[in-house]
Amino acid sequence: MFQVSRPPQVVADAEGLEALSMRRVAKELGVSTMSLYTYVPAKAELVDVMLDAVMGEVVGPDGAAEGWRERLELVARQNWGLYHGTRGCCTSPR
């Protein structure tokens, strides 16, 4: 699914989520739009695939964090970094 999730992330990060369309993603993948629908039925699901890929990059807290507050702070910092590193799929169109 990485092959399907990466091109829309690049488009969304560069031009925003509003520039993302099934036709555009299919073009970036070098396939027909209808064949893309085999993997993702609509734009909403495409965004879900993108978010899954982004969240899959998060590494869980290792043993370094002592208590629940430290682990929570670590997760919050990781999420903040993801938000700022992925403009397209973590922000909604206006």
Secondary structure as GFF3:
##gff-version 3
##sequence-region A 1 94
A	DSSP	alpha_helix	2	15	.	.	.	ID=ss1
A	DSSP	three_ten_helix	17	19	.	.	.	ID=ss2
A	DSSP	alpha_helix	22	29	.	.	.	ID=ss3
A	DSSP	alpha_helix	33	36	.	.	.	ID=ss4
A	DSSP	alpha_helix	43	55	.	.	.	ID=ss5
A	DSSP	alpha_helix	68	85	.	.	.	ID=ss6
###
